[in-house]
Amino acid sequence: MISPRTLAGLASLAALAACSTPGGQPDVDAISPQAALFERFSYDGRSQETATPSATQYRNPILSGYYPDPSVLRVEDDFYLINSSFTNFPGLPLFHSRDLSTWTQVANVITRPSQANFQGLRSSRGIYAPDISYHKGVFHVVTTCVDCGGNMVMTATRPEGPWSEPVKLAFGGIDPSLFWDADGKVYLVGNDAPAEKPRYDGHRAIWVQEFDPAALAVKGERTLLVNGGVDIAAEPSWIEGPHIFRRGAYYYLIAAEGGTGDNHSQVVFRSTSVRGPFTPYAHNPILSQRKLDPARPNPVTSAGHAKFVQTPDGQWWATFLATRPYRDGMYNIGRETFLLPVSWKDDWPLVLEDGKAIPFVAARPALPAQARPALPLSGDFAYVDEFDGARLSDAWIGVRTPAAPFHRLEAGRLVLEPRGRLGDLEATPAFLARRQQHHIATVATRLRFRPAREGDRAGLVAYQSDASHLFYGMTRMGQRDVLALTMRDKDDADRLLASAPVDGDAIDLEIRFDGGRMDFFYSAGGVRRALRAGVDASFLSTSRAGGFTGTIVGPYVWRSGATGPD
């Protein structure tokens, strides 16, 4: 009996085969001596958990896959949300919604090499924890470029851009955000080193300083708001991601505490003055999953790094990050964006009672529901990119900042010109990818490529970092063209897992992900085969690879001796 997953895989390869020239022969003349051509990129993903929302419910996560550190904003009836992007380019994905649960990407804030230079940086450096705000017709994004300039601000009059060049801020640390007070004053709040010598590893502090929106600069003296965390005697680690807002008589400071792993949480403080003193809530944390059984079915873990938003009817909601491990705390798809309502008691907020599990479905906000978009970002979904548009969608990203474009779209094909080698921190590889947004997913493409020298290669890459990634495609080994499957597991060298001889220069490639397992199929000359099944994919998990990102998958080409700007 043929399984549904096998049928889905056959359908993917059949669809790719339909892209052939008449008679099924490859269009050899269309292949340049250097380039690799990709026809049709397809993705089909489904969640490991069973969750079926009703018409009055939404589904968590609201942004599936590698979309961490959400910052949310309301401008009249419109909501906007932005995420960290580290060294991926373009960077800082920006989304729009009208119901808080259905989102569409409308832009990337970083779209020009002049805005950020990620050359030489590892995958988990770069752009950290952005914050988006709006005042009198101008959107502001403040963020940190770690090891590439520090804290900075960019502005635009439309969320779709264009966004300005960054202006560097004389404010140390990470995770800046802006608070616009009712008296017209503006404040920048962020994480930095404490005023004293750190008492323990992870001892950080929250500081505030006035911000001049006309000059795009901080001014005056900065003030220490929180030293260490809720209780410094307990040695809380990494108080970060702070946001200040006002409700009634109080200023509230919310922040993440406990680091980015299972101990992650959200805590709250309040004061009658924006410069403090701030009092911690007696029942902190206001969001955490750390007390739950890690062996429970389909756990959600590492919840925190929240920002609140108020709907027009006065209700409060929190966007935050969390993870969905598939086994033993391992997840390959990164930290995701979730949504929950905020309740209030005695002028203190609560996102979720301590010890209660984050739900996969919950009641929608009291807002007009949006139709499911053509490219969903939550739940089970599939898409196909035929490469037949004027440009790639905003969802495509690369690794580090390119000195010049290395791709173009021609007659329904993505043409990649070789650049730097994957794993070389000083280079930008000719690699374009989409996020793996489900633990259970199938990715497929058709490749046309002629290896000329030993090591020349083109195909699909599943990438967690420069030291942890997988290549599946055509290459030259010895005097033969072969289909090869190689991996790097926290290493600087590739390890060959499987290979097979191939004839011709056209091949259909398919990768199936199923939690910690990967299967690899191909079709050449009209015959479908399996190259390797049951590959352990846990080397792409955050717990093994390290870092703060998630797996991205897409086309890649490299040639020995290739020329061109990196």
Number of C-alpha atoms within 10 A of each C-alpha: 4 6 8 9 12 11 10 13 20 16 12 23 22 15 16 22 20 10 15 15 10 9 6 12 11 17 13 13 7 11 16 13 12 18 23 28 27 28 24 19 23 20 23 21 21 18 19 16 13 10 15 12 16 12 9 12 16 25 22 22 29 22 26 26 27 26 27 27 28 26 29 26 21 20 14 9 11 14 20 22 26 26 27 26 28 25 28 24 24 24 27 25 21 24 21 22 19 18 20 28 24 21 24 18 20 18 23 25 24 24 18 18 15 11 16 22 20 27 20 17 21 21 22 19 21 26 28 27 26 27 28 25 21 19 11 6 10 13 19 23 23 25 28 27 24 19 14 16 16 19 25 21 22 20 23 18 16 11 21 15 16 15 22 16 17 20 17 18 20 12 22 15 19 25 25 31 26 25 20 18 14 8 6 6 12 17 22 25 28 27 24 22 18 17 11 10 8 14 13 12 10 16 21 25 24 28 25 27 20 20 21 15 15 6 9 17 17 19 15 9 8 16 16 18 22 25 21 26 27 22 11 14 9 9 16 20 22 23 30 27 29 30 25 24 18 18 9 7 11 17 20 25 24 25 28 28 26 23 18 21 18 20 17 25 28 26 27 28 25 23 18 15 13 21 17 18 15 20 16 20 15 10 12 18 24 20 26 31 26 20 13 15 11 17 10 8 11 15 19 24 27 24 27 33 32 29 26 22 20 16 21 14 9 8 13 18 21 22 25 26 28 29 27 26 26 22 15 9 19 20 25 33 27 30 29 25 28 28 28 23 19 19 14 10 7 5 13 18 20 21 23 18 15 17 13 12 17 23 14 21 18 17 14 21 20 13 14 10 18 13 8 12 10 10 14 18 20 24 23 17 17 15 14 15 17 17 21 15 13 9 10 16 13 16 16 17 24 21 28 29 26 23 16 12 14 20 18 15 17 14 11 16 21 26 23 24 25 29 26 24 21 22 20 16 18 15 22 26 25 25 30 24 21 21 22 27 29 26 23 20 22 25 25 26 28 28 26 23 26 23 24 17 17 15 16 22 29 31 29 29 26 24 28 28 27 22 23 24 26 25 25 28 25 31 29 19 18 10 9 16 24 19 24 23 24 17 23 21 20 16 14 12 12 17 14 13 14 13 18 12 13 18 12 14 18 23 26 25 26 25 22 23 21 19 23 21 15 19 18 21 20 23 22 17 14 13 7 15 11 11 18 15 13 13 13 12 20 20 21 30 25 25 16 15 22 17 17 22 28 27 25 26 24 24 27 29 30 26 22 16 11 14 12 13 14 20
